[in-house]
């Protein structure tokens, strides 16, 4: 197996892990094991996996409330993530953050944030810190297309361009801001054109191919690292579930969803692997390993203790 095929197989494994994890989380939510909000990443896996593959361990990642995929792609364990969803002390935020607040300082996963657009200035702050201290670091910030109409987004982009910060901002355009279609929330269909107001580089890429996402984000990361120049990237993606588990998604037709699934990033990666000679046994082994990992995470979360008074200081 060539080095390139091995790399794609690993990206495929990560995407499959995210999907199986999210499917298990949805099941646990329906069983009453997870409380609060739960925003699933099913359908968007190539965005996180491809983008984070372009980073170094020393780079920062800042995300939204739809953060499970980012956390797993960043290398956080399925156990710590599932336990956090279950509200257990063994979770990545000791069970106190829940679905929207995955955090791992060691991996520089600086958290998911529930306030729409409010995290973008925090990402700019991370990038400012790196530049101020002369460190060879890049910050990657994720947000949805609905957040580009929020004032915090504009302020952060303005300062990133003015101060030439090593910041790559990825707008995951999944076509709906909660249940509102893009045509009713933005005056332009091409979100990347927002860059014109700030004078920064831009890109626009479809998330159907994880290798393409990795390649294009890598270009922006290189620009940030070598030239300390920010970039705004629009990743065209699609979520197959509702905005959250409480959203039945009736504003979309079944035909629309099925049509989008024809370009599924995991299916596309599997097809490419088969073309490169990866056989059924190898793909099945990946699927089995991922399933064992997720099953173990659910058991671990079930058996873990809830936070207690020991966390109160």
C-alpha positions in Angstrom: 0.0 0.0 0.0 1.4 3.4 -1.0 2.0 6.2 1.5 -0.8 8.2 -0.1 -3.2 5.4 0.2 -2.3 4.8 3.8 -2.9 8.4 4.5 -6.3 8.3 2.9 -7.2 5.2 4.8 -6.4 7.0 8.1 -8.6 9.9 7.0 -11.4 7.4 6.1 -11.0 5.9 9.6 -11.4 9.2 11.3 -14.5 10.1 9.3 -16.0 6.7 10.0 -15.3 7.1 13.7 -17.1 10.5 13.8 -20.1 9.0 12.0 -20.3 5.9 14.2 -19.8 8.1 17.3 -22.6 10.4 16.3 -24.9 7.6 15.5 -24.2 6.1 19.0 -24.8 9.5 20.6 -28.1 9.9 18.8 -29.2 6.5 20.2 -28.0 7.3 23.7 -29.9 10.6 23.5 -33.1 8.9 22.6 -32.6 6.6 25.6 -32.4 9.5 27.9 -28.7 9.0 28.7 -27.7 12.4 27.3 -29.4 15.6 28.3 -29.5 19.2 27.0 -28.7 19.9 23.4 -27.0 17.6 21.0 -25.8 18.8 17.6 -24.6 16.0 15.3 -21.9 16.2 12.6 -23.3 13.5 10.4 -22.6 14.4 6.7 -19.9 17.0 7.5 -17.1 14.7 8.5 -14.7 15.6 5.6 -14.7 19.2 6.7 -13.1 18.6 10.1 -11.0 15.6 9.2 -9.5 17.2 6.1 -8.9 20.6 7.7 -7.3 19.3 10.9 -5.1 17.0 8.9 -3.3 20.2 7.6 -2.4 21.2 11.2 0.5 20.6 13.5 0.0 19.5 17.2 1.1 23.0 18.3 -1.7 24.7 16.3 -5.0 25.8 17.9 -8.5 24.7 17.0 -11.6 26.7 18.0 -15.1 25.4 17.2 -18.8 25.9 17.5 -21.4 23.9 19.4 -21.2 21.3 16.7 -17.8 20.2 18.0 -17.8 16.4 18.3 -16.3 15.9 14.9 -13.6 18.5 15.5 -12.7 16.9 18.9 -12.3 13.4 17.5 -10.4 14.6 14.4 -8.1 16.4 16.8 -7.3 13.1 18.5 -9.4 13.4 21.6 -10.5 9.9 22.8 -14.0 8.5 22.1 -14.2 7.7 25.8 -13.6 11.3 27.0 -16.0 12.6 24.4 -18.8 10.2 25.1 -18.4 10.5 28.8 -18.8 14.3 28.5 -22.0 13.8 26.6 -23.3 11.5 29.4 -22.3 14.2 31.9 -19.8 12.0 33.6 -16.7 13.1 35.6 -14.4 11.2 33.2 -15.5 13.4 30.3 -13.1 15.9 28.7 -14.7 18.8 30.7 -15.4 16.6 33.7 -19.0 16.3 32.7 -19.7 20.0 33.3 -19.7 21.2 29.7 -21.7 18.7 27.8 -22.1 18.5 24.0 -21.3 22.1 23.2 -18.1 22.4 25.3 -15.5 19.8 24.3 -12.1 21.0 25.5 -8.6 19.6 25.6 -5.7 22.0 26.3 -3.1 19.4 25.7 -4.3 18.9 22.1 -4.9 22.7 21.8 -8.6 22.0 21.2 -9.7 25.3 22.7 -13.4 24.3 23.0 -16.7 24.4 21.4 -18.8 27.4 22.1 -22.6 27.8 22.2 -22.8 31.5 21.5 -23.2 31.9 17.7 -20.2 33.9 16.4 -19.0 34.7 19.9 -16.0 32.4 19.6 -14.5 34.0 16.5 -12.8 36.8 18.5 -11.4 34.2 20.9 -9.8 32.5 17.9 -8.4 35.8 16.8 -7.0 36.2 20.3 -5.2 32.8 20.0 -3.7 33.9 16.7 -2.7 37.3 18.2 -0.9 35.5 21.0 1.1 33.4 18.6 2.2 36.3 16.5 2.9 38.6 19.5 5.2 35.9 21.0 6.8 35.1 17.6 5.6 31.5 17.8 5.3 29.2 14.7 1.6 28.5 15.3 -1.7 28.8 13.4 -5.2 29.0 14.7 -8.1 27.3 12.9 -11.6 28.5 13.6 -14.8 26.8 12.5 -18.2 28.5 12.3 -21.5 28.0 10.4 -22.7 30.3 7.6 -25.3 31.7 10.0 -22.6 33.2 12.1 -21.2 35.4 9.4 -24.0 37.9 10.0 -23.0 38.3 13.6 -21.1 41.4 14.7 -18.4 39.4 16.5 -17.5 37.7 13.3 -16.9 41.0 11.5 -14.9 42.5 14.3 -12.6 39.5 14.5 -12.1 39.4 10.7 -11.4 43.1 10.6 -8.7 42.8 13.2 -7.3 39.6 11.8 -6.7 41.4 8.5 -5.5 44.6 10.0 -3.0 42.9 12.3 -2.1 40.1 9.8 -2.9 37.3 12.2 -2.1 33.6 11.5 -5.8 32.7 11.5 -7.6 30.4 9.1 -11.4 30.8 9.4 -13.5 28.0 8.0 -17.2 28.7 7.4 -19.0 25.4 7.2 -21.9 26.2 4.9 -24.4 23.4 5.4 -27.2 25.4 3.7 -29.3 26.0 6.7 -29.0 28.3 9.7 -30.9 26.1 12.2 -34.1 25.7 10.0 -33.7 28.8 7.8 -32.3 28.3 4.3 -29.3 30.3 3.1 -31.4 32.4 0.7 -33.3 33.9 3.6 -30.3 34.7 5.8 -27.6 36.0 3.4 -27.6 38.5 0.5 -24.9 36.6 -1.3 -24.7 32.9 -2.0 -20.9 32.8 -2.0 -20.0 33.3 1.7 -16.3 33.5 0.9 -16.9 36.9 -0.8 -17.1 38.4 2.6 -13.3 38.5 2.4 -13.6 41.6 0.1 -14.6 43.7 3.1 -11.4 42.8 5.0 -8.8 42.5 2.3 -7.8 38.9 3.1 -7.3 35.8 1.0 -10.3 33.5 0.4 -11.2 30.0 -0.9 -14.3 28.0 -1.5 -14.2 24.2 -1.5 -16.7 21.3 -1.6 -16.4 18.8 1.3 -17.2 15.8 -0.9 -13.5 14.8 -1.1 -11.5 14.8 2.2 -8.2 15.0 0.2 -9.3 18.2 -1.6 -10.3 19.8 1.8 -6.9 18.9 3.3 -5.0 20.3 0.3 -6.9 23.6 0.2 -6.8 24.2 3.9 -3.1 23.3 3.9 -2.5 26.2 1.5 -4.2 28.6 3.8 -2.3 27.2 6.8 1.0 27.6 5.0 0.1 31.2 4.2 -0.7 31.9 7.9 2.4 30.1 9.1 4.9 31.6 6.6 3.4 35.0 5.9 1.2 35.6 8.9 -1.8 36.2 6.6 -5.4 35.2 7.4 -7.7 33.4 5.1 -11.4 33.0 4.9 -12.5 29.6 3.6 -16.1 28.5 2.8 -16.5 24.7 3.0 -19.7 23.6 1.2 -21.1 20.7 3.2 -24.4 19.3 4.3 -25.8 17.8 7.5 -28.1 14.8 7.2 -29.8 15.3 10.6 -31.7 18.3 12.0 -30.0 21.3 13.5 -30.0 19.4 16.8 -31.7 16.2 18.2 -34.8 18.4 19.0 -35.2 19.4 15.4 -37.2 17.0 13.2 -35.9 18.8 10.1 -39.2 19.0 8.3 -38.2 22.2 6.4 -36.2 19.8 4.1 -37.7 17.1 1.9 -36.6 13.5 2.0 -35.7 13.8 -1.7 -33.3 16.7 -1.0 -31.5 14.8 1.8 -31.2 11.6 -0.4 -29.8 13.7 -3.3 -27.1 15.2 -1.0 -26.2 11.7 0.3 -25.2 10.8 -3.2 -22.1 12.9 -2.6 -21.3 11.5 0.8 -17.7 12.1 1.8 -17.3 8.7 3.5 -18.7 6.8 0.5 -16.5 8.8 -1.8 -13.3 8.1 0.2 -14.2 4.4 0.3 -14.7 4.4 -3.5 -11.3 6.0 -4.0 -9.6 3.4 -1.6 -11.2 0.6 -3.6 -9.8 2.2 -6.9 -6.4 2.2 -5.3 -6.6 -1.5 -4.5 -7.8 -1.6 -0.9 -9.8 -4.7 -0.5 -13.0 -5.6 1.4 -11.1 -7.2 4.3 -9.0 -4.0 5.0 -12.1 -1.8 4.9 -14.1 -4.2 7.1 -11.2 -4.2 9.6 -11.4 -0.4 9.8 -15.2 -0.6 10.3 -14.9 -3.2 13.0 -12.1 -1.4 14.9 -14.2 1.8 14.8 -17.3 0.0 16.0 -15.3 -1.5 18.9 -14.0 1.9 19.9 -17.4 3.5 20.0 -19.0 0.5 21.8 -16.2 0.8 24.4 -16.8 4.5 24.7 -20.5 4.0 25.4 -19.8 1.3 28.1 -17.1 3.6 29.6 -19.5 6.5 29.8 -22.3 4.3 31.2 -20.0 3.0 34.0 -18.4 6.3 34.9 -19.4 8.3 37.9 -21.2 11.7 37.8 -19.4 14.8 39.0 -19.5 15.2 42.7 -18.6 17.7 45.5 -14.9 17.0 44.9 -15.0 19.4 41.9 -16.2 22.3 44.2 -13.4 24.4 45.5 
